[in-house]
């Protein structure tokens, strides 16, 4: 009988040790977590009647969990261009790929209780309320969390792809595009895995009232398709990764947060019509001032590339 209890005790000790080892193995398989900050930015909207675009973000979740340190915020996305960002919050995440961010918007009121919560501020100061079929935007673009002390994930809320204008005889109204287009118009990147293309545009021929630069994955630009508009909302240049306005005395532009890869740059001319509305005019022929191949620019992590050009004509 003593041997029986002795053997049973040994078996129990062995089983406990095995369970303990299993838990230890599971813990090691879970891996270490790394602090990850989430920020929002924007690619500019190519519409002269848009002075600002305010969006009230009520909640943000990542991989099903609420963002730490986040509090409801009303932000002017139109001001977050040329690499400017606004911090939303942070959380600890394991080093791997993610593809599930959810933005919950408040269409009715901003953080100060004023209506509406999401709107376009027109050049004349009028507020045009923005709504969509759902207040929850599922962002499915993939981003990486790296095994390092600090990660910064940038959410690019591309207004050019996510806001549409619906014109009538007497006025124009702005609204969000369809939910599918809204989700597709937002991209996410880890800032440490991106580079930047910037430069100046010499337009001595004065071809345009405004010039927009579009960055496409090398070989993906189709002029006929991109200039005609795509999808239910007829978004032009829909397949561009990002875009930038040429502006300022120096006629400069900045294409920020580009993932590693090869890109081609497309320069488009916009002109004002009789109603002072900017409309696409033509594609521009340009020459590199530094000898860089504008059809195959190789972008790598944390690299800044200069691409100054001269406009030679219109296509």
C-alpha positions, -999 to 999 in steps of 0.1 A, spaced: 0 0 0 29 24 9 44 17 -26 11 24 -42 8 59 -26 45 65 -33 41 57 -70 9 77 -72 27 107 -57 55 104 -82 30 102 -111 12 134 -97 45 152 -94 55 142 -130 21 153 -144 23 187 -126 58 192 -140 45 184 -175 16 209 -172 40 235 -159 63 229 -188 34 231 -213 24 265 -198 60 277 -200 61 266 -237 28 283 -244 41 315 -228 73 314 -249 52 308 -280 31 339 -273 62 360 -277 71 394 -264 49 425 -270 61 458 -283 47 493 -276 30 505 -308 17 540 -314 -11 547 -338 -12 580 -358 -35 594 -385 -25 613 -416 -40 623 -449 -34 626 -486 -49 660 -499 -83 663 -516 -81 679 -551 -111 702 -547 -108 740 -543 -142 742 -526 -129 722 -496 -113 743 -469 -112 716 -442 -126 681 -435 -134 674 -398 -140 639 -386 -150 629 -351 -135 596 -341 -154 581 -312 -136 548 -308 -106 529 -322 -99 492 -319 -70 471 -331 -73 434 -335 -106 435 -315 -91 454 -286 -96 491 -277 -67 515 -283 -51 525 -250 -48 562 -242 -74 571 -268 -101 596 -261 -127 608 -286 -112 634 -309 -124 657 -337 -96 662 -362 -92 682 -394 -78 656 -417 -72 681 -444 -45 697 -423 -26 664 -418 -7 664 -451 30 664 -461 39 639 -434 20 656 -406 3 632 -382 -19 632 -351 -14 606 -323 -45 585 -315 -32 562 -289 -10 531 -283 -11 494 -273 13 465 -268 13 441 -298 34 411 -307 57 413 -337 37 400 -367 13 412 -394 -21 428 -385 -51 437 -407 -79 447 -385 -84 483 -374 -119 496 -367 -127 533 -366 -161 543 -351 -172 578 -362 -197 601 -346 -216 617 -375 -239 638 -352 -217 657 -328 -181 667 -323 -162 663 -290 -175 697 -279 -211 686 -285 -215 707 -316 -233 694 -347 -224 678 -370 -196 655 -359 -182 649 -394 -183 675 -421 -167 694 -450 -160 730 -444 -164 747 -477 -145 778 -489 -174 800 -480 -175 787 -444 -206 765 -449 -206 731 -431 -217 702 -452 -224 671 -430 -207 638 -439 -225 605 -433 -221 569 -445 -242 538 -443 -224 527 -412 -204 546 -386 -179 518 -383 -151 517 -408 -132 484 -411 -97 491 -422 -83 459 -437 -49 470 -451 -21 450 -436 6 465 -414 36 450 -396 47 453 -359 84 448 -356 104 432 -328 118 465 -315 111 489 -286 89 513 -304 66 510 -335 46 538 -351 17 527 -373 4 555 -396 -32 554 -408 -35 573 -441 -71 585 -444 -70 595 -481 -96 622 -485 -94 622 -522 -106 585 -523 -130 587 -493 -150 619 -500 -172 624 -530 -189 655 -544 -225 653 -556 -234 683 -577 -269 697 -583 -281 727 -603 -276 752 -575 -251 736 -551 -227 708 -544 -229 683 -515 -201 662 -501 -204 628 -486 -184 597 -478 -180 572 -506 -195 537 -503 -183 516 -473 -162 493 -496 -146 523 -512 -141 540 -478 -123 509 -464 -102 507 -496 -93 544 -494 -75 540 -461 -40 524 -459 -19 515 -429 19 514 -427 47 510 -401 66 543 -404 99 524 -400 92 504 -431 85 534 -453 104 560 -474 96 593 -489 98 610 -523 98 648 -524 108 675 -548 99 706 -568 80 712 -600 92 740 -624 61 749 -644 75 779 -664 49 773 -691 21 780 -665 1 750 -676 -20 746 -645 -39 763 -616 -29 733 -595 -7 703 -600 -12 670 -581 15 643 -580 4 607 -578 26 578 -567 18 545 -584 33 511 -580 57 507 -610 38 496 -641 3 499 -626 -8 533 -641 -34 531 -669 -42 567 -681 -75 558 -697 -88 540 -666 -74 563 -639 -86 596 -654 -122 585 -661 -131 575 -626 -136 541 -609 -164 525 -590 -198 537 -578 -183 570 -566 -162 575 -598 -130 581 -579 -102 593 -603 -67 581 -599 -81 555 -576 -52 531 -578 -26 557 -567 -9 547 -535 -8 583 -524 -7 618 -537 5 653 -530 -2 689 -540 25 710 -555 23 742 -535 42 772 -520 67 796 -534 91 768 -540 65 747 -558 73 717 -537 56 683 -530 60 655 -506 49 619 -510 52 604 -475 50 569 -459 56 549 -490 62 512 -485 94 496 -498 91 490 -536 94 507 -570 71 536 -579 62 557 -609 52 594 -606 23 609 -625 18 646 -627 -17 659 -634 -29 694 -643 -60 710 -627 -77 742 -638 -105 764 -624 -137 767 -644 -160 796 -645 -175 786 -611 -140 786 -596 -141 748 -593 -109 729 -599 -113 702 -625 -88 677 -640 -73 692 -672 -46 669 -685 -16 647 -676 17 666 -678 49 657 -695 78 662 -672 116 658 -672 137 649 -642 161 677 -632 184 653 -615 184 624 -640 163 601 -619 140 577 -637 105 589 -628 90 556 -640 110 534 -616 119 551 -584 132 525 -558 120 534 -523 135 517 -493 129 520 -455 137 554 -440 151 567 -473 143 602 -486 145 605 -524 146 639 -542 128 641 -575 128 676 -589 111 680 -623 104 705 -651 71 705 -669 77 703 -707 41 701 -719 6 684 -716 -4 650 -729 
